Amino acid sequence: MGIEKMHPPQYWRNRAEEFRAKADNCEYPQTRETLRNIAKTYEDLAKRSERIRTVQDAAE
């Protein structure tokens, strides 16, 4: 089981938003970029979670 199955898509989107906010408030460019990359990873997890849930709903 992948981690994206453990939480609904909105959970991952909220985490992404949290890290984007942290990046926006960060004064160090390298850290800001890292935080944005983390936010992108959370967005990717949200998309994967959504696809998994869509497939599961179709199978029911």
Phi and psi restraints in degrees (range 20) as a CNS / XPLOR table:
assign (resid 1 and name C) (resid 2 and name N)
       (resid 2 and name CA) (resid 2 and name C) 1.0 -82.2 20.0 2
assign (resid 2 and name N) (resid 2 and name CA)
       (resid 2 and name C) (resid 3 and name N) 1.0 159.9 20.0 2
assign (resid 2 and name C) (resid 3 and name N)
       (resid 3 and name CA) (resid 3 and name C) 1.0 -62.7 20.0 2
assign (resid 3 and name N) (resid 3 and name CA)
       (resid 3 and name C) (resid 4 and name N) 1.0 -29.1 20.0 2
assign (resid 3 and name C) (resid 4 and name N)
       (resid 4 and name CA) (resid 4 and name C) 1.0 -65.6 20.0 2
assign (resid 4 and name N) (resid 4 and name CA)
       (resid 4 and name C) (resid 5 and name N) 1.0 -16.7 20.0 2
assign (resid 4 and name C) (resid 5 and name N)
       (resid 5 and name CA) (resid 5 and name C) 1.0 -82.0 20.0 2
assign (resid 5 and name N) (resid 5 and name CA)
       (resid 5 and name C) (resid 6 and name N) 1.0 -13.9 20.0 2
assign (resid 5 and name C) (resid 6 and name N)
       (resid 6 and name CA) (resid 6 and name C) 1.0 -79.7 20.0 2
assign (resid 6 and name N) (resid 6 and name CA)
       (resid 6 and name C) (resid 7 and name N) 1.0 -21.6 20.0 2
assign (resid 6 and name C) (resid 7 and name N)
       (resid 7 and name CA) (resid 7 and name C) 1.0 -138.7 20.0 2
assign (resid 7 and name N) (resid 7 and name CA)
       (resid 7 and name C) (resid 8 and name N) 1.0 154.3 20.0 2
assign (resid 7 and name C) (resid 8 and name N)
       (resid 8 and name CA) (resid 8 and name C) 1.0 -71.3 20.0 2
assign (resid 8 and name N) (resid 8 and name CA)
       (resid 8 and name C) (resid 9 and name N) 1.0 161.6 20.0 2
assign (resid 8 and name C) (resid 9 and name N)
       (resid 9 and name CA) (resid 9 and name C) 1.0 -54.6 20.0 2
assign (resid 9 and name N) (resid 9 and name CA)
       (resid 9 and name C) (resid 10 and name N) 1.0 -37.5 20.0 2
assign (resid 9 and name C) (resid 10 and name N)
       (resid 10 and name CA) (resid 10 and name C) 1.0 -62.5 20.0 2
assign (resid 10 and name N) (resid 10 and name CA)
       (resid 10 and name C) (resid 11 and name N) 1.0 -32.5 20.0 2
assign (resid 10 and name C) (resid 11 and name N)
       (resid 11 and name CA) (resid 11 and name C) 1.0 -58.1 20.0 2
assign (resid 11 and name N) (resid 11 and name CA)
       (resid 11 and name C) (resid 12 and name N) 1.0 -48.0 20.0 2
assign (resid 11 and name C) (resid 12 and name N)
       (resid 12 and name CA) (resid 12 and name C) 1.0 -68.2 20.0 2
assign (resid 12 and name N) (resid 12 and name CA)
       (resid 12 and name C) (resid 13 and name N) 1.0 -36.1 20.0 2
assign (resid 12 and name C) (resid 13 and name N)
       (resid 13 and name CA) (resid 13 and name C) 1.0 -66.0 20.0 2
assign (resid 13 and name N) (resid 13 and name CA)
       (resid 13 and name C) (resid 14 and name N) 1.0 -38.2 20.0 2
assign (resid 13 and name C) (resid 14 and name N)
       (resid 14 and name CA) (resid 14 and name C) 1.0 -63.8 20.0 2
assign (resid 14 and name N) (resid 14 and name CA)
       (resid 14 and name C) (resid 15 and name N) 1.0 -41.5 20.0 2
assign (resid 14 and name C) (resid 15 and name N)
       (resid 15 and name CA) (resid 15 and name C) 1.0 -63.8 20.0 2
assign (resid 15 and name N) (resid 15 and name CA)
       (resid 15 and name C) (resid 16 and name N) 1.0 -40.9 20.0 2
assign (resid 15 and name C) (resid 16 and name N)
       (resid 16 and name CA) (resid 16 and name C) 1.0 -60.6 20.0 2
assign (resid 16 and name N) (resid 16 and name CA)
       (resid 16 and name C) (resid 17 and name N) 1.0 -45.3 20.0 2
assign (resid 16 and name C) (resid 17 and name N)
       (resid 17 and name CA) (resid 17 and name C) 1.0 -62.0 20.0 2
assign (resid 17 and name N) (resid 17 and name CA)
       (resid 17 and name C) (resid 18 and name N) 1.0 -39.7 20.0 2
assign (resid 17 and name C) (resid 18 and name N)
       (resid 18 and name CA) (resid 18 and name C) 1.0 -59.7 20.0 2
assign (resid 18 and name N) (resid 18 and name CA)
       (resid 18 and name C) (resid 19 and name N) 1.0 -44.3 20.0 2
assign (resid 18 and name C) (resid 19 and name N)
       (resid 19 and name CA) (resid 19 and name C) 1.0 -74.5 20.0 2
assign (resid 19 and name N) (resid 19 and name CA)
       (resid 19 and name C) (resid 20 and name N) 1.0 -30.6 20.0 2
assign (resid 19 and name C) (resid 20 and name N)
       (resid 20 and name CA) (resid 20 and name C) 1.0 -65.1 20.0 2
assign (resid 20 and name N) (resid 20 and name CA)
       (resid 20 and name C) (resid 21 and name N) 1.0 -40.3 20.0 2
assign (resid 20 and name C) (resid 21 and name N)
       (resid 21 and name CA) (resid 21 and name C) 1.0 -63.1 20.0 2
assign (resid 21 and name N) (resid 21 and name CA)
       (resid 21 and name C) (resid 22 and name N) 1.0 -41.3 20.0 2
assign (resid 21 and name C) (resid 22 and name N)
       (resid 22 and name CA) (resid 22 and name C) 1.0 -62.8 20.0 2
assign (resid 22 and name N) (resid 22 and name CA)
       (resid 22 and name C) (resid 23 and name N) 1.0 -41.0 20.0 2
assign (resid 22 and name C) (resid 23 and name N)
       (resid 23 and name CA) (resid 23 and name C) 1.0 -63.9 20.0 2
assign (resid 23 and name N) (resid 23 and name CA)
       (resid 23 and name C) (resid 24 and name N) 1.0 -41.9 20.0 2
assign (resid 23 and name C) (resid 24 and name N)
       (resid 24 and name CA) (resid 24 and name C) 1.0 -62.4 20.0 2
assign (resid 24 and name N) (resid 24 and name CA)
       (resid 24 and name C) (resid 25 and name N) 1.0 -27.5 20.0 2
assign (resid 24 and name C) (resid 25 and name N)
       (resid 25 and name CA) (resid 25 and name C) 1.0 -98.0 20.0 2
assign (resid 25 and name N) (resid 25 and name CA)
       (resid 25 and name C) (resid 26 and name N) 1.0 4.3 20.0 2
assign (resid 25 and name C) (resid 26 and name N)
       (resid 26 and name CA) (resid 26 and name C) 1.0 -90.8 20.0 2
assign (resid 26 and name N) (resid 26 and name CA)
       (resid 26 and name C) (resid 27 and name N) 1.0 134.3 20.0 2
assign (resid 26 and name C) (resid 27 and name N)
       (resid 27 and name CA) (resid 27 and name C) 1.0 -89.9 20.0 2
assign (resid 27 and name N) (resid 27 and name CA)
       (resid 27 and name C) (resid 28 and name N) 1.0 -13.6 20.0 2
assign (resid 27 and name C) (resid 28 and name N)
       (resid 28 and name CA) (resid 28 and name C) 1.0 -97.1 20.0 2
assign (resid 28 and name N) (resid 28 and name CA)
       (resid 28 and name C) (resid 29 and name N) 1.0 118.6 20.0 2
assign (resid 28 and name C) (resid 29 and name N)
       (resid 29 and name CA) (resid 29 and name C) 1.0 -56.0 20.0 2
assign (resid 29 and name N) (resid 29 and name CA)
       (resid 29 and name C) (resid 30 and name N) 1.0 -42.9 20.0 2
assign (resid 29 and name C) (resid 30 and name N)
       (resid 30 and name CA) (resid 30 and name C) 1.0 -66.7 20.0 2
assign (resid 30 and name N) (resid 30 and name CA)
       (resid 30 and name C) (resid 31 and name N) 1.0 -42.0 20.0 2
assign (resid 30 and name C) (resid 31 and name N)
       (resid 31 and name CA) (resid 31 and name C) 1.0 -66.4 20.0 2
assign (resid 31 and name N) (resid 31 and name CA)
       (resid 31 and name C) (resid 32 and name N) 1.0 -40.4 20.0 2
assign (resid 31 and name C) (resid 32 and name N)
       (resid 32 and name CA) (resid 32 and name C) 1.0 -59.5 20.0 2
assign (resid 32 and name N) (resid 32 and name CA)
       (resid 32 and name C) (resid 33 and name N) 1.0 -44.1 20.0 2
assign (resid 32 and name C) (resid 33 and name N)
       (resid 33 and name CA) (resid 33 and name C) 1.0 -63.9 20.0 2
assign (resid 33 and name N) (resid 33 and name CA)
       (resid 33 and name C) (resid 34 and name N) 1.0 -41.2 20.0 2
assign (resid 33 and name C) (resid 34 and name N)
       (resid 34 and name CA) (resid 34 and name C) 1.0 -62.3 20.0 2
assign (resid 34 and name N) (resid 34 and name CA)
       (resid 34 and name C) (resid 35 and name N) 1.0 -44.0 20.0 2
assign (resid 34 and name C) (resid 35 and name N)
       (resid 35 and name CA) (resid 35 and name C) 1.0 -63.4 20.0 2
assign (resid 35 and name N) (resid 35 and name CA)
       (resid 35 and name C) (resid 36 and name N) 1.0 -38.2 20.0 2
assign (resid 35 and name C) (resid 36 and name N)
       (resid 36 and name CA) (resid 36 and name C) 1.0 -66.7 20.0 2
assign (resid 36 and name N) (resid 36 and name CA)
       (resid 36 and name C) (resid 37 and name N) 1.0 -36.3 20.0 2
assign (resid 36 and name C) (resid 37 and name N)
       (resid 37 and name CA) (resid 37 and name C) 1.0 -65.8 20.0 2
assign (resid 37 and name N) (resid 37 and name CA)
       (resid 37 and name C) (resid 38 and name N) 1.0 -38.4 20.0 2
assign (resid 37 and name C) (resid 38 and name N)
       (resid 38 and name CA) (resid 38 and name C) 1.0 -63.5 20.0 2
assign (resid 38 and name N) (resid 38 and name CA)
       (resid 38 and name C) (resid 39 and name N) 1.0 -43.7 20.0 2
assign (resid 38 and name C) (resid 39 and name N)
       (resid 39 and name CA) (resid 39 and name C) 1.0 -60.1 20.0 2
assign (resid 39 and name N) (resid 39 and name CA)
       (resid 39 and name C) (resid 40 and name N) 1.0 -40.5 20.0 2
assign (resid 39 and name C) (resid 40 and name N)
       (resid 40 and name CA) (resid 40 and name C) 1.0 -64.5 20.0 2
assign (resid 40 and name N) (resid 40 and name CA)
       (resid 40 and name C) (resid 41 and name N) 1.0 -39.1 20.0 2
assign (resid 40 and name C) (resid 41 and name N)
       (resid 41 and name CA) (resid 41 and name C) 1.0 -62.5 20.0 2
assign (resid 41 and name N) (resid 41 and name CA)
       (resid 41 and name C) (resid 42 and name N) 1.0 -41.8 20.0 2
assign (resid 41 and name C) (resid 42 and name N)
       (resid 42 and name CA) (resid 42 and name C) 1.0 -64.1 20.0 2
assign (resid 42 and name N) (resid 42 and name CA)
       (resid 42 and name C) (resid 43 and name N) 1.0 -38.5 20.0 2
assign (resid 42 and name C) (resid 43 and name N)
       (resid 43 and name CA) (resid 43 and name C) 1.0 -62.9 20.0 2
assign (resid 43 and name N) (resid 43 and name CA)
       (resid 43 and name C) (resid 44 and name N) 1.0 -41.0 20.0 2
assign (resid 43 and name C) (resid 44 and name N)
       (resid 44 and name CA) (resid 44 and name C) 1.0 -61.8 20.0 2
assign (resid 44 and name N) (resid 44 and name CA)
       (resid 44 and name C) (resid 45 and name N) 1.0 -41.2 20.0 2
assign (resid 44 and name C) (resid 45 and name N)
       (resid 45 and name CA) (resid 45 and name C) 1.0 -63.8 20.0 2
assign (resid 45 and name N) (resid 45 and name CA)
       (resid 45 and name C) (resid 46 and name N) 1.0 -37.8 20.0 2
assign (resid 45 and name C) (resid 46 and name N)
       (resid 46 and name CA) (resid 46 and name C) 1.0 -62.1 20.0 2
assign (resid 46 and name N) (resid 46 and name CA)
       (resid 46 and name C) (resid 47 and name N) 1.0 -43.6 20.0 2
assign (resid 46 and name C) (resid 47 and name N)
       (resid 47 and name CA) (resid 47 and name C) 1.0 -64.7 20.0 2
assign (resid 47 and name N) (resid 47 and name CA)
       (resid 47 and name C) (resid 48 and name N) 1.0 -43.0 20.0 2
assign (resid 47 and name C) (resid 48 and name N)
       (resid 48 and name CA) (resid 48 and name C) 1.0 -64.5 20.0 2
assign (resid 48 and name N) (resid 48 and name CA)
       (resid 48 and name C) (resid 49 and name N) 1.0 -41.6 20.0 2
assign (resid 48 and name C) (resid 49 and name N)
       (resid 49 and name CA) (resid 49 and name C) 1.0 -61.7 20.0 2
assign (resid 49 and name N) (resid 49 and name CA)
       (resid 49 and name C) (resid 50 and name N) 1.0 -40.7 20.0 2
assign (resid 49 and name C) (resid 50 and name N)
       (resid 50 and name CA) (resid 50 and name C) 1.0 -63.5 20.0 2
assign (resid 50 and name N) (resid 50 and name CA)
       (resid 50 and name C) (resid 51 and name N) 1.0 -44.0 20.0 2
assign (resid 50 and name C) (resid 51 and name N)
       (resid 51 and name CA) (resid 51 and name C) 1.0 -63.6 20.0 2
assign (resid 51 and name N) (resid 51 and name CA)
       (resid 51 and name C) (resid 52 and name N) 1.0 -41.9 20.0 2
assign (resid 51 and name C) (resid 52 and name N)
       (resid 52 and name CA) (resid 52 and name C) 1.0 -62.9 20.0 2
assign (resid 52 and name N) (resid 52 and name CA)
       (resid 52 and name C) (resid 53 and name N) 1.0 -45.2 20.0 2
assign (resid 52 and name C) (resid 53 and name N)
       (resid 53 and name CA) (resid 53 and name C) 1.0 -66.3 20.0 2
assign (resid 53 and name N) (resid 53 and name CA)
       (resid 53 and name C) (resid 54 and name N) 1.0 -35.0 20.0 2
assign (resid 53 and name C) (resid 54 and name N)
       (resid 54 and name CA) (resid 54 and name C) 1.0 -65.1 20.0 2
assign (resid 54 and name N) (resid 54 and name CA)
       (resid 54 and name C) (resid 55 and name N) 1.0 -43.5 20.0 2
assign (resid 54 and name C) (resid 55 and name N)
       (resid 55 and name CA) (resid 55 and name C) 1.0 -65.6 20.0 2
assign (resid 55 and name N) (resid 55 and name CA)
       (resid 55 and name C) (resid 56 and name N) 1.0 -41.9 20.0 2
assign (resid 55 and name C) (resid 56 and name N)
       (resid 56 and name CA) (resid 56 and name C) 1.0 -64.2 20.0 2
assign (resid 56 and name N) (resid 56 and name CA)
       (resid 56 and name C) (resid 57 and name N) 1.0 -41.2 20.0 2
assign (resid 56 and name C) (resid 57 and name N)
       (resid 57 and name CA) (resid 57 and name C) 1.0 -65.4 20.0 2
assign (resid 57 and name N) (resid 57 and name CA)
       (resid 57 and name C) (resid 58 and name N) 1.0 -37.3 20.0 2
assign (resid 57 and name C) (resid 58 and name N)
       (resid 58 and name CA) (resid 58 and name C) 1.0 -68.4 20.0 2
assign (resid 58 and name N) (resid 58 and name CA)
       (resid 58 and name C) (resid 59 and name N) 1.0 -30.4 20.0 2
assign (resid 58 and name C) (resid 59 and name N)
       (resid 59 and name CA) (resid 59 and name C) 1.0 -77.0 20.0 2
assign (resid 59 and name N) (resid 59 and name CA)
       (resid 59 and name C) (resid 60 and name N) 1.0 -18.3 20.0 2
